[in-house]
Every structure is written in structure tokens, then in C-alpha cells.
Amino acid sequence: MDREKRLVELEDTGLRFETELDLGSLAPLVEAWLAGIGEDPGREGLRDTPGRVARAWAFLTRGYRQRLEEVVNDALFDAEGSEMVVVKGIEFYSMCEHHLLPFFGQVHIGYIPKKKVLGLSKFARIVEMFSRRLQIQERLATQIAEAIERVVEPEGVAVVIEGVHLCMMMRGVEKQHSSAVTSAMRGVFKTNAKTREEFLSLIR
């Protein structure tokens, strides 16, 4: 059964968004978790934290409740050529599914149109839809590439992601200057080395 959407505001941001998540059932889970790590959920500084966390996670995971067709919203146009299109430096924020810690960075996208081109802002919205889920960086690159391939049906698509992971910086190896680079190549970007190198040189 579909839940009714409600308007939620993130405190201190002025940001409002709609969600159908049951925030009332999430908040007690946060309260129990706080008690489980040895905190007192009733003390002044934490009294409102369960509700805040529930609202924050509704925002941070809203990609689960978005559909590609709604994000693209018919922003497809006839292609007037077949030259490479590159959109680089798209910022993203996501949550690592292994430790529930943030990772973030930039996404670079290139594609060669066949019949259609996609409105430039939609690439950022596609990145947002998939990054606002529990993720690993490798899957994120693949999902973005597959979505663009499905919508635009280009000659090829390339996605490169550069990310830094707090699970490496705050815990474990605690390496503060490490980063991860992942890629997903489709079509001519995978089969043609010259095309692939042109894209990589444009995003450097």
C-alpha cells in the first residue's frame, strides 16, 4: 500500500521535501541505538536527536523513492550532431552501505549522442537519485552509466567517479588523503581507445 507523502523541513536549513517514510517509527529506533552505545537519550542535548536523525535519513535516502522517468521528465531533445558531450565536476554525497558513513566527491560523465540528447541538468539529477541511497562507489558508477544508456540510447557513455570515504578516514586505516576512482564505460568508450582517451583527457 502506498503511504501518503508529507512535507518535512530540515531544521536550520529551510529545506523542505516530501517523504512517505514513517518518521514516527524511525525515531524510536534512533533512541534505542543511542541507549545501546551508552548514551542517555533523555539528556538535554539528545532529547530531540531521534526526530532530527529520522528527518535527516529520510532526506539522505530519498533516492530510493525516486524513479528515473520522473527525474528525466521528458527532457530529451533531437540530436543535431554526434560530437562528445561531457559534464564534469558533478558533486555527490552518499552513504557507504558497509559502515553507514558518508563518502563524497565528483562525478564526470561523457556520452556520444545517436538520436537524442539529454538536458544538462538531468545528469546532476540522475547522479543525485542514485547517490542518495546506501551505496558502494563501484555500483554508483554502473547505475549512472546504465541509466543514461537506457534513457538516451547513445553511441556510448562513460562515467568516472572520484570519491573520498570517511570509513577510510575515521576508522580502520585512518588515511586522511586517500581517494578512490571508479569508472563505467559503455559502447564506443569501451571498444574505442581513442574515444576513451579523449574523454579522460577532457576531465583531467
N, CA and C atoms as a LAMMPS dump frame, in Angstrom:
ITEM: TIMESTEP
0
ITEM: NUMBER OF ATOMS
612
ITEM: BOX BOUNDS ff ff ff
-5.0000000000000000e+02 5.0000000000000000e+02
-5.0000000000000000e+02 5.0000000000000000e+02
-5.0000000000000000e+02 5.0000000000000000e+02
ITEM: ATOMS id mol type element x y z
1 1 1 N 0.852 -1.199 0
2 1 2 C 0 0 0
3 1 3 C 0.886 1.248 0
4 2 1 N 0.563 2.193 -0.87
5 2 2 C 1.327 3.43 -0.929
6 2 3 C 1.031 4.298 0.287
7 3 1 N 2.086 4.81 0.894
8 3 2 C 1.91 5.709 2.025
9 3 3 C 1.718 7.13 1.538
10 4 1 N 0.991 7.885 2.298
11 4 2 C 0.764 9.283 1.942
12 4 3 C 2.027 10.087 2.204
13 5 1 N 2.353 10.965 1.26
14 5 2 C 3.532 11.805 1.421
15 5 3 C 3.221 12.962 2.354
16 6 1 N 4.252 13.361 3.113
17 6 2 C 4.098 14.528 3.988
18 6 3 C 5.288 15.436 3.764
19 7 1 N 5.077 16.716 3.99
20 7 2 C 6.129 17.71 3.817
21 7 3 C 6.96 17.774 5.084
22 8 1 N 8.273 17.661 4.93
23 8 2 C 9.193 17.66 6.066
24 8 3 C 10.187 18.791 5.876
25 9 1 N 10.54 19.457 6.976
26 9 2 C 11.543 20.519 6.917
27 9 3 C 12.757 20.118 7.744
28 10 1 N 13.935 20.276 7.145
29 10 2 C 15.168 20.04 7.883
30 10 3 C 15.505 21.288 8.686
31 11 1 N 15.594 21.122 9.984
32 11 2 C 15.833 22.267 10.87
33 11 3 C 17.146 22.948 10.528
34 12 1 N 17.16 24.256 10.677
35 12 2 C 18.345 25.099 10.472
36 12 3 C 18.793 25.179 9.017
37 13 1 N 17.989 24.64 8.09
38 13 2 C 18.368 24.703 6.674
39 13 3 C 17.317 25.413 5.829
40 14 1 N 16.084 25.403 6.281
41 14 2 C 14.995 25.947 5.476
42 14 3 C 14.598 25.02 4.335
43 15 1 N 15.24 23.847 4.247
44 15 2 C 14.985 22.906 3.164
45 15 3 C 13.742 22.088 3.476
46 16 1 N 12.831 22.035 2.522
47 16 2 C 11.621 21.229 2.669
48 16 3 C 11.563 20.186 1.567
49 17 1 N 11.111 18.998 1.915
50 17 2 C 10.972 17.932 0.936
51 17 3 C 9.835 17.017 1.357
52 18 1 N 9.315 16.266 0.4
53 18 2 C 8.226 15.347 0.674
54 18 3 C 8.775 13.942 0.897
55 19 1 N 8.191 13.222 1.831
56 19 2 C 8.575 11.834 2.057
57 19 3 C 7.367 11.051 2.526
58 20 1 N 7.345 9.768 2.155
59 20 2 C 6.303 8.882 2.652
60 20 3 C 6.815 7.965 3.751
61 21 1 N 8.072 8.167 4.173
62 21 2 C 8.614 7.357 5.264
63 21 3 C 7.871 7.64 6.564
64 22 1 N 7.731 6.6 7.376
65 22 2 C 7.106 6.739 8.686
66 22 3 C 8.163 7.209 9.68
67 23 1 N 8.329 8.526 9.799
68 23 2 C 9.357 9.076 10.675
69 23 3 C 9.096 8.733 12.134
70 24 1 N 7.826 8.559 12.475
71 24 2 C 7.47 8.221 13.843
72 24 3 C 7.985 6.856 14.263
73 25 1 N 8.168 5.938 13.309
74 25 2 C 8.707 4.618 13.646
75 25 3 C 10.231 4.606 13.606
76 26 1 N 10.845 5.545 12.873
77 26 2 C 12.304 5.615 12.814
78 26 3 C 12.893 6.223 14.09
79 27 1 N 12.247 7.244 14.623
80 27 2 C 12.793 7.955 15.785
81 27 3 C 13.037 7.038 16.985
82 28 1 N 12.114 6.133 17.348
83 28 2 C 12.388 5.247 18.488
84 28 3 C 13.578 4.318 18.252
85 29 1 N 13.82 3.948 16.998
86 29 2 C 14.99 3.119 16.692
87 29 3 C 16.276 3.88 16.98
88 30 1 N 16.28 5.17 16.64
89 30 2 C 17.448 6.001 16.921
90 30 3 C 17.64 6.142 18.427
91 31 1 N 16.545 6.309 19.144
92 31 2 C 16.619 6.433 20.604
93 31 3 C 17.205 5.168 21.218
94 32 1 N 16.769 3.992 20.72
95 32 2 C 17.292 2.728 21.236
96 32 3 C 18.779 2.571 20.903
97 33 1 N 19.177 3.026 19.737
98 33 2 C 20.588 2.953 19.33
99 33 3 C 21.455 3.833 20.221
100 34 1 N 20.962 5.032 20.524
101 34 2 C 21.701 5.932 21.421
102 34 3 C 21.908 5.289 22.788
103 35 1 N 20.863 4.664 23.3
104 35 2 C 20.984 3.981 24.593
105 35 3 C 21.953 2.805 24.475
106 36 1 N 21.934 2.131 23.316
107 36 2 C 22.79 0.963 23.112
108 36 3 C 24.27 1.286 23.105
109 37 1 N 24.643 2.506 22.693
110 37 2 C 26.063 2.87 22.678
111 37 3 C 26.488 3.519 23.996
112 38 1 N 25.546 3.561 24.962
113 38 2 C 25.908 4.057 26.285
114 38 3 C 25.508 5.485 26.562
115 39 1 N 24.713 6.085 25.691
116 39 2 C 24.268 7.464 25.903
117 39 3 C 22.937 7.496 26.646
118 40 1 N 22.586 8.682 27.077
119 40 2 C 21.291 8.912 27.719
120 40 3 C 20.425 9.702 26.742
121 41 1 N 19.494 9.042 26.036
122 41 2 C 18.673 9.747 25.041
123 41 3 C 17.807 10.85 25.643
124 42 1 N 17.654 10.83 26.965
125 42 2 C 16.804 11.824 27.606
126 42 3 C 17.524 13.093 28.007
127 43 1 N 18.865 13.107 27.883
128 43 2 C 19.569 14.324 28.313
129 43 3 C 19.309 15.453 27.317
130 44 1 N 19.543 16.673 27.774
131 44 2 C 19.11 17.853 27.017
132 44 3 C 19.628 17.865 25.577
133 45 1 N 20.899 17.579 25.373
134 45 2 C 21.462 17.676 24.031
135 45 3 C 20.952 16.631 23.061
136 46 1 N 20.408 15.519 23.584
137 46 2 C 19.956 14.414 22.722
138 46 3 C 18.437 14.267 22.682
139 47 1 N 17.747 15.098 23.433
140 47 2 C 16.303 14.908 23.566
141 47 3 C 15.584 14.952 22.213
142 48 1 N 16.017 15.83 21.328
143 48 2 C 15.359 15.957 20.021
144 48 3 C 16.112 15.245 18.906
145 49 1 N 17.206 14.565 19.262
146 49 2 C 18.041 13.926 18.24
147 49 3 C 17.323 12.827 17.464
148 50 1 N 16.547 11.931 18.073
149 50 2 C 15.887 10.887 17.29
150 50 3 C 15.021 11.432 16.15
151 51 1 N 14.279 12.481 16.407
152 51 2 C 13.467 13.085 15.357
153 51 3 C 14.311 13.729 14.279
154 52 1 N 15.386 14.398 14.696
155 52 2 C 16.281 15.029 13.727
156 52 3 C 16.926 13.982 12.816
157 53 1 N 17.385 12.884 13.429
158 53 2 C 18.037 11.834 12.65
159 53 3 C 17.049 11.196 11.676
160 54 1 N 15.831 10.966 12.119
161 54 2 C 14.813 10.384 11.237
162 54 3 C 14.575 11.278 10.026
163 55 1 N 14.477 12.575 10.247
164 55 2 C 14.259 13.506 9.13
165 55 3 C 15.484 13.552 8.222
166 56 1 N 16.676 13.539 8.836
167 56 2 C 17.906 13.585 8.039
168 56 3 C 18.027 12.358 7.149
169 57 1 N 17.725 11.185 7.694
170 57 2 C 17.853 9.967 6.897
171 57 3 C 16.774 9.861 5.825
172 58 1 N 15.627 10.44 6.083
173 58 2 C 14.611 10.497 5.023
174 58 3 C 15.144 11.292 3.837
175 59 1 N 15.89 12.354 4.136
176 59 2 C 16.492 13.173 3.078
177 59 3 C 17.667 12.453 2.418
178 60 1 N 18.536 11.865 3.224
179 60 2 C 19.757 11.248 2.711
180 60 3 C 19.482 10.003 1.871
181 61 1 N 18.319 9.391 2.052
182 61 2 C 17.985 8.175 1.301
183 61 3 C 16.796 8.384 0.364
184 62 1 N 16.513 9.612 0.001
185 62 2 C 15.329 9.865 -0.819
186 62 3 C 15.45 9.296 -2.228
187 63 1 N 16.666 8.932 -2.636
188 63 2 C 16.837 8.332 -3.949
189 63 3 C 16.073 7.029 -4.128
190 64 1 N 15.826 6.305 -3.022
191 64 2 C 15.041 5.076 -3.1
192 64 3 C 13.62 5.341 -3.576
193 65 1 N 13.156 6.526 -3.339
194 65 2 C 11.763 6.847 -3.63
195 65 3 C 11.617 7.732 -4.87
196 66 1 N 12.638 7.711 -5.722
197 66 2 C 12.588 8.428 -6.992
198 66 3 C 12.651 7.435 -8.144
199 67 1 N 12.013 7.781 -9.236
200 67 2 C 12.024 6.941 -10.429
201 67 3 C 12.728 7.684 -11.559
202 68 1 N 13.484 6.942 -12.353
203 68 2 C 14.267 7.545 -13.428
204 68 3 C 13.389 8.351 -14.38
205 69 1 N 12.229 7.813 -14.723
206 69 2 C 11.341 8.502 -15.669
207 69 3 C 10.888 9.85 -15.124
208 70 1 N 10.648 9.914 -13.821
209 70 2 C 10.218 11.174 -13.216
210 70 3 C 11.368 12.176 -13.153
211 71 1 N 12.575 11.672 -12.921
212 71 2 C 13.743 12.546 -12.843
213 71 3 C 14.052 13.156 -14.21
214 72 1 N 14.006 12.327 -15.251
215 72 2 C 14.291 12.81 -16.612
216 72 3 C 13.177 13.719 -17.11
217 73 1 N 11.933 13.338 -16.845
218 73 2 C 10.774 14.195 -17.133
219 73 3 C 10.752 14.712 -18.573
220 74 1 N 10.961 13.813 -19.535
221 74 2 C 10.866 14.138 -20.968
222 74 3 C 11.853 15.213 -21.43
223 75 1 N 12.958 15.373 -20.732
224 75 2 C 13.948 16.383 -21.14
225 75 3 C 14.897 15.818 -22.187
226 76 1 N 14.335 15.155 -23.184
227 76 2 C 15.097 14.6 -24.295
228 76 3 C 14.829 15.424 -25.54
229 77 1 N 15.886 15.712 -26.296
230 77 2 C 15.762 16.558 -27.477
231 77 3 C 16.491 15.906 -28.653
232 78 1 N 16.071 16.254 -29.841
233 78 2 C 16.714 15.703 -31.028
234 78 3 C 18.174 16.143 -31.09
235 79 1 N 19.035 15.194 -31.402
236 79 2 C 20.461 15.499 -31.514
237 79 3 C 20.751 16.176 -32.84
238 80 1 N 21.555 17.224 -32.816
239 80 2 C 21.934 17.93 -34.039
240 80 3 C 23.319 17.536 -34.511
241 81 1 N 23.949 16.618 -33.809
242 81 2 C 25.271 16.151 -34.195
243 81 3 C 25.626 14.937 -33.368
244 82 1 N 26.838 14.462 -33.542
245 82 2 C 27.265 13.269 -32.816
246 82 3 C 28.6 13.513 -32.116
247 83 1 N 28.829 14.768 -31.713
248 83 2 C 30.059 15.092 -31.001
249 83 3 C 29.927 14.734 -29.519
250 84 1 N 31.03 14.467 -28.904
251 84 2 C 31.03 14.079 -27.492
252 84 3 C 30.517 15.206 -26.607
253 85 1 N 29.678 14.838 -25.655
254 85 2 C 29.17 15.768 -24.647
255 85 3 C 29.756 15.349 -23.308
256 86 1 N 30.352 16.291 -22.594
257 86 2 C 30.967 15.986 -21.302
258 86 3 C 30.392 16.92 -20.239
259 87 1 N 29.942 16.338 -19.148
260 87 2 C 29.508 17.1 -17.976
261 87 3 C 30.393 16.639 -16.835
262 88 1 N 31.235 17.533 -16.311
263 88 2 C 32.178 17.103 -15.291
264 88 3 C 32.019 17.9 -14
265 89 1 N 32.548 17.329 -12.938
266 89 2 C 32.529 18.012 -11.647
267 89 3 C 31.177 18.044 -10.971
268 90 1 N 30.331 17.033 -11.215
269 90 2 C 29.034 16.97 -10.534
270 90 3 C 29.273 16.48 -9.111
271 91 1 N 29.004 17.305 -8.135
272 91 2 C 29.23 16.92 -6.741
273 91 3 C 28.195 15.897 -6.291
274 92 1 N 28.624 14.962 -5.456
275 92 2 C 27.685 13.992 -4.903
276 92 3 C 28.03 13.716 -3.443
277 93 1 N 27.025 13.285 -2.704
278 93 2 C 27.178 12.83 -1.326
279 93 3 C 26.382 11.542 -1.188
280 94 1 N 27 10.542 -0.591
281 94 2 C 26.319 9.271 -0.426
282 94 3 C 26.704 8.658 0.91
283 95 1 N 26.097 7.502 1.21
284 95 2 C 26.369 6.797 2.458
285 95 3 C 26.845 5.39 2.135
286 96 1 N 27.998 5.025 2.67
287 96 2 C 28.567 3.695 2.472
288 96 3 C 27.665 2.646 3.124
289 97 1 N 27.308 1.618 2.356
290 97 2 C 26.4 0.611 2.893
291 97 3 C 27.063 -0.318 3.911
292 98 1 N 28.392 -0.306 3.973
293 98 2 C 29.092 -1.198 4.89
294 98 3 C 29.168 -0.652 6.315
295 99 1 N 29.326 0.67 6.449
296 99 2 C 29.502 1.254 7.787
297 99 3 C 28.541 2.411 8.062
298 100 1 N 27.709 2.741 7.08
299 100 2 C 26.773 3.868 7.204
300 100 3 C 27.508 5.167 7.491
301 101 1 N 28.676 5.32 6.86
302 101 2 C 29.437 6.563 6.941
303 101 3 C 29.446 7.223 5.564
304 102 1 N 29.58 8.551 5.521
305 102 2 C 29.499 9.249 4.233
306 102 3 C 30.706 9.001 3.34
307 103 1 N 30.459 9.035 2.039
308 103 2 C 31.529 9.232 1.066
309 103 3 C 31.015 10.245 0.052
310 104 1 N 31.935 10.999 -0.529
311 104 2 C 31.515 12.106 -1.381
312 104 3 C 32.623 12.438 -2.366
313 105 1 N 32.286 13.227 -3.369
314 105 2 C 33.284 13.595 -4.369
315 105 3 C 32.643 14.176 -5.606
316 106 1 N 33.174 13.787 -6.77
317 106 2 C 32.695 14.338 -8.041
318 106 3 C 32.47 13.218 -9.052
319 107 1 N 31.477 13.45 -9.896
320 107 2 C 31.156 12.53 -10.994
321 107 3 C 31.398 13.254 -12.31
322 108 1 N 32.052 12.574 -13.242
323 108 2 C 32.279 13.095 -14.589
324 108 3 C 31.58 12.162 -15.579
325 109 1 N 30.81 12.745 -16.486
326 109 2 C 30.019 11.955 -17.429
327 109 3 C 30.296 12.419 -18.851
328 110 1 N 30.454 11.474 -19.746
329 110 2 C 30.572 11.782 -21.165
330 110 3 C 29.692 10.841 -21.973
331 111 1 N 29.135 11.328 -23.063
332 111 2 C 28.388 10.443 -23.948
333 111 3 C 28.438 10.984 -25.365
334 112 1 N 28.21 10.108 -26.317
335 112 2 C 28.152 10.487 -27.731
336 112 3 C 26.739 10.221 -28.224
337 113 1 N 25.99 11.269 -28.55
338 113 2 C 24.592 11.1 -28.939
339 113 3 C 24.445 10.297 -30.223
340 114 1 N 23.315 9.625 -30.312
341 114 2 C 22.948 8.944 -31.552
342 114 3 C 21.766 9.676 -32.179
343 115 1 N 20.659 9.714 -31.477
344 115 2 C 19.469 10.419 -31.969
345 115 3 C 18.974 11.489 -30.999
346 116 1 N 19.294 11.321 -29.711
347 116 2 C 18.754 12.213 -28.698
348 116 3 C 19.862 12.755 -27.8
349 117 1 N 19.616 13.941 -27.241
350 117 2 C 20.461 14.489 -26.188
351 117 3 C 19.587 14.745 -24.968
352 118 1 N 20.213 14.737 -23.813
353 118 2 C 19.502 14.933 -22.552
354 118 3 C 19.852 16.294 -21.98
355 119 1 N 18.846 16.994 -21.446
356 119 2 C 19.084 18.28 -20.801
357 119 3 C 20.185 18.17 -19.758
358 120 1 N 21.115 19.125 -19.759
359 120 2 C 22.316 19.002 -18.941
360 120 3 C 22.027 18.862 -17.446
361 121 1 N 21.012 19.562 -16.952
362 121 2 C 20.727 19.489 -15.512
363 121 3 C 20.267 18.099 -15.094
364 122 1 N 19.777 17.317 -16.037
365 122 2 C 19.274 15.988 -15.694
366 122 3 C 20.388 15.025 -15.306
367 123 1 N 21.608 15.284 -15.775
368 123 2 C 22.715 14.421 -15.372
369 123 3 C 22.961 14.557 -13.871
370 124 1 N 22.898 15.783 -13.38
371 124 2 C 23.067 16.001 -11.941
372 124 3 C 21.929 15.343 -11.16
373 125 1 N 20.733 15.376 -11.712
374 125 2 C 19.589 14.776 -11.02
375 125 3 C 19.686 13.248 -11.002
376 126 1 N 20.22 12.669 -12.073
377 126 2 C 20.426 11.217 -12.104
378 126 3 C 21.483 10.822 -11.075
379 127 1 N 22.57 11.588 -11.013
380 127 2 C 23.602 11.338 -10.006
381 127 3 C 22.997 11.42 -8.611
382 128 1 N 22.185 12.421 -8.376
383 128 2 C 21.561 12.619 -7.07
384 128 3 C 20.655 11.448 -6.707
385 129 1 N 19.881 10.971 -7.679
386 129 2 C 18.939 9.889 -7.401
387 129 3 C 19.659 8.634 -6.919
388 130 1 N 20.764 8.279 -7.572
389 130 2 C 21.46 7.059 -7.191
390 130 3 C 22.394 7.243 -6.001
391 131 1 N 22.925 8.445 -5.816
392 131 2 C 23.835 8.665 -4.688
393 131 3 C 23.087 8.782 -3.371
394 132 1 N 21.82 9.169 -3.414
395 132 2 C 21.038 9.296 -2.186
396 132 3 C 20.412 7.952 -1.821
397 133 1 N 21.251 6.937 -1.813
398 133 2 C 20.898 5.592 -1.372
399 133 3 C 22.122 5.029 -0.655
400 134 1 N 21.955 3.943 0.067
401 134 2 C 23.13 3.256 0.591
402 134 3 C 23.885 2.689 -0.596
403 135 1 N 25.198 2.963 -0.675
404 135 2 C 25.917 2.679 -1.904
405 135 3 C 27.318 2.138 -1.641
406 136 1 N 27.887 1.615 -2.719
407 136 2 C 29.328 1.485 -2.858
408 136 3 C 29.677 2.241 -4.143
409 137 1 N 30.873 2.77 -4.209
410 137 2 C 31.223 3.664 -5.322
411 137 3 C 31.192 2.945 -6.668
412 138 1 N 31.62 1.682 -6.686
413 138 2 C 31.627 0.928 -7.934
414 138 3 C 30.222 0.786 -8.507
415 139 1 N 29.251 0.458 -7.655
416 139 2 C 27.869 0.301 -8.117
417 139 3 C 27.285 1.637 -8.565
418 140 1 N 27.638 2.691 -7.86
419 140 2 C 27.127 4.011 -8.214
420 140 3 C 27.509 4.377 -9.643
421 141 1 N 28.768 4.143 -10.018
422 141 2 C 29.211 4.436 -11.385
423 141 3 C 28.422 3.62 -12.4
424 142 1 N 28.22 2.342 -12.108
425 142 2 C 27.49 1.464 -13.02
426 142 3 C 26.044 1.888 -13.173
427 143 1 N 25.391 2.22 -12.073
428 143 2 C 23.978 2.61 -12.132
429 143 3 C 23.777 3.894 -12.936
430 144 1 N 24.68 4.85 -12.753
431 144 2 C 24.577 6.107 -13.51
432 144 3 C 24.758 5.84 -14.995
433 145 1 N 25.762 5.043 -15.347
434 145 2 C 26.016 4.735 -16.758
435 145 3 C 24.843 3.998 -17.376
436 146 1 N 24.302 3.005 -16.679
437 146 2 C 23.191 2.232 -17.215
438 146 3 C 21.937 3.083 -17.384
439 147 1 N 21.706 4.015 -16.45
440 147 2 C 20.536 4.883 -16.552
441 147 3 C 20.625 5.793 -17.776
442 148 1 N 21.806 6.382 -17.984
443 148 2 C 21.989 7.265 -19.144
444 148 3 C 21.877 6.469 -20.438
445 149 1 N 22.444 5.271 -20.442
446 149 2 C 22.362 4.415 -21.622
447 149 3 C 20.91 4.071 -21.938
448 150 1 N 20.141 3.795 -20.912
449 150 2 C 18.729 3.432 -21.098
450 150 3 C 17.906 4.608 -21.616
451 151 1 N 18.158 5.783 -21.084
452 151 2 C 17.333 6.947 -21.434
453 151 3 C 17.71 7.539 -22.786
454 152 1 N 19.008 7.706 -23.038
455 152 2 C 19.473 8.449 -24.215
456 152 3 C 19.757 7.525 -25.408
457 153 1 N 20.088 6.253 -25.122
458 153 2 C 20.473 5.302 -26.165
459 153 3 C 21.585 5.879 -27.05
460 154 1 N 22.704 6.26 -26.442
461 154 2 C 23.792 6.913 -27.189
462 154 3 C 24.711 5.891 -27.852
463 155 1 N 25.695 6.406 -28.577
464 155 2 C 26.726 5.538 -29.138
465 155 3 C 27.584 4.946 -28.015
466 156 1 N 27.682 5.673 -26.947
467 156 2 C 28.428 5.193 -25.794
468 156 3 C 28.328 6.179 -24.654
469 157 1 N 28.602 5.717 -23.452
470 157 2 C 28.575 6.574 -22.267
471 157 3 C 29.737 6.187 -21.36
472 158 1 N 30.318 7.194 -20.71
473 158 2 C 31.423 6.978 -19.777
474 158 3 C 31.139 7.721 -18.483
475 159 1 N 31.419 7.069 -17.376
476 159 2 C 31.238 7.677 -16.053
477 159 3 C 32.501 7.424 -15.238
478 160 1 N 33.07 8.481 -14.69
479 160 2 C 34.212 8.368 -13.779
480 160 3 C 33.835 9.065 -12.477
481 161 1 N 34.079 8.384 -11.362
482 161 2 C 33.772 8.944 -10.05
483 161 3 C 35.047 9.013 -9.228
484 162 1 N 35.282 10.171 -8.63
485 162 2 C 36.368 10.363 -7.675
486 162 3 C 35.736 10.601 -6.305
487 163 1 N 36.071 9.759 -5.341
488 163 2 C 35.424 9.878 -4.044
489 163 3 C 36.374 9.708 -2.88
490 164 1 N 36.041 10.359 -1.778
491 164 2 C 36.756 10.148 -0.519
492 164 3 C 35.77 9.533 0.469
493 165 1 N 36.27 8.595 1.268
494 165 2 C 35.41 7.763 2.101
495 165 3 C 35.768 7.941 3.572
496 166 1 N 34.795 8.368 4.354
497 166 2 C 35.055 8.57 5.775
498 166 3 C 35.301 7.257 6.5
499 167 1 N 34.859 6.127 5.916
500 167 2 C 35.154 4.85 6.562
501 167 3 C 36.65 4.531 6.491
502 168 1 N 37.371 5.156 5.546
503 168 2 C 38.827 5.015 5.5
504 168 3 C 39.525 6.103 6.307
505 169 1 N 38.862 7.241 6.47
506 169 2 C 39.491 8.383 7.121
507 169 3 C 39.275 8.376 8.639
508 170 1 N 38.088 7.92 9.093
509 170 2 C 37.732 7.992 10.504
510 170 3 C 37.988 6.696 11.258
511 171 1 N 38.07 5.581 10.534
512 171 2 C 38.213 4.27 11.177
513 171 3 C 39.188 3.435 10.355
514 172 1 N 39.473 2.239 10.815
515 172 2 C 40.31 1.335 10.038
516 172 3 C 41.704 1.888 9.815
517 173 1 N 42.068 2.07 8.546
518 173 2 C 43.429 2.522 8.218
519 173 3 C 43.664 3.988 8.539
520 174 1 N 42.594 4.782 8.681
521 174 2 C 42.682 6.208 9.046
522 174 3 C 43.653 6.98 8.147
523 175 1 N 43.471 6.825 6.854
524 175 2 C 44.299 7.54 5.879
525 175 3 C 43.54 8.778 5.398
526 176 1 N 44.058 9.951 5.722
527 176 2 C 43.322 11.193 5.52
528 176 3 C 43.373 11.718 4.082
529 177 1 N 44.309 11.264 3.293
530 177 2 C 44.471 11.836 1.952
531 177 3 C 44.247 10.814 0.84
532 178 1 N 43.6 9.716 1.172
533 178 2 C 43.329 8.695 0.163
534 178 3 C 42.021 9.005 -0.552
535 179 1 N 41.935 8.562 -1.788
536 179 2 C 40.703 8.718 -2.558
537 179 3 C 40.546 7.496 -3.449
538 180 1 N 39.341 7.287 -3.946
539 180 2 C 39.051 6.153 -4.826
540 180 3 C 38.523 6.681 -6.156
541 181 1 N 38.96 6.071 -7.244
542 181 2 C 38.485 6.417 -8.578
543 181 3 C 37.883 5.161 -9.206
544 182 1 N 36.641 5.265 -9.64
545 182 2 C 35.978 4.153 -10.307
546 182 3 C 35.415 4.645 -11.631
547 183 1 N 35.208 3.716 -12.562
548 183 2 C 34.677 4.099 -13.865
549 183 3 C 33.737 3.039 -14.398
550 184 1 N 32.873 3.46 -15.295
551 184 2 C 31.992 2.555 -16.03
552 184 3 C 31.969 3.034 -17.472
553 185 1 N 32.366 2.198 -18.386
554 185 2 C 32.431 2.544 -19.803
555 185 3 C 31.452 1.672 -20.584
556 186 1 N 30.719 2.291 -21.474
557 186 2 C 29.752 1.574 -22.294
558 186 3 C 29.924 1.99 -23.76
559 187 1 N 29.592 1.075 -24.682
560 187 2 C 29.615 1.391 -26.109
561 187 3 C 31.003 1.747 -26.601
562 188 1 N 31.089 2.838 -27.389
563 188 2 C 32.36 3.201 -28.017
564 188 3 C 33.42 3.603 -26.996
565 189 1 N 33.012 4.011 -25.813
566 189 2 C 34.003 4.35 -24.79
567 189 3 C 34.726 3.099 -24.297
568 190 1 N 34.07 1.962 -24.413
569 190 2 C 34.675 0.704 -24.003
570 190 3 C 35.469 0.065 -25.14
571 191 1 N 34.975 0.205 -26.374
572 191 2 C 35.587 -0.501 -27.504
573 191 3 C 36.614 0.327 -28.259
574 192 1 N 36.572 1.66 -28.126
575 192 2 C 37.457 2.531 -28.899
576 192 3 C 38.397 3.281 -27.951
577 193 1 N 39.673 2.918 -27.984
578 193 2 C 40.649 3.514 -27.067
579 193 3 C 40.807 5.01 -27.303
580 194 1 N 40.716 5.45 -28.556
581 194 2 C 40.88 6.866 -28.867
582 194 3 C 39.741 7.691 -28.269
583 195 1 N 38.518 7.194 -28.382
584 195 2 C 37.365 7.883 -27.801
585 195 3 C 37.482 7.943 -26.285
586 196 1 N 37.881 6.841 -25.697
587 196 2 C 38.035 6.785 -24.245
588 196 3 C 39.107 7.759 -23.765
589 197 1 N 40.216 7.825 -24.466
590 197 2 C 41.308 8.717 -24.079
591 197 3 C 40.902 10.181 -24.244
592 198 1 N 40.109 10.49 -25.266
593 198 2 C 39.631 11.864 -25.44
594 198 3 C 38.798 12.285 -24.242
595 199 1 N 37.912 11.419 -23.804
596 199 2 C 37.082 11.71 -22.632
597 199 3 C 37.928 11.895 -21.384
598 200 1 N 38.865 10.981 -21.153
599 200 2 C 39.701 11.063 -19.961
600 200 3 C 40.567 12.323 -19.957
601 201 1 N 41.021 12.751 -21.149
602 201 2 C 41.817 13.974 -21.211
603 201 3 C 40.971 15.203 -20.939
604 202 1 N 39.698 15.16 -21.299
605 202 2 C 38.8 16.301 -21.07
606 202 3 C 38.449 16.468 -19.595
607 203 1 N 38.44 15.393 -18.839
608 203 2 C 38.047 15.515 -17.428
609 203 3 C 39.245 15.678 -16.516
610 204 1 N 40.466 15.592 -17.037
611 204 2 C 41.639 15.739 -16.174
612 204 3 C 41.784 17.179 -15.71
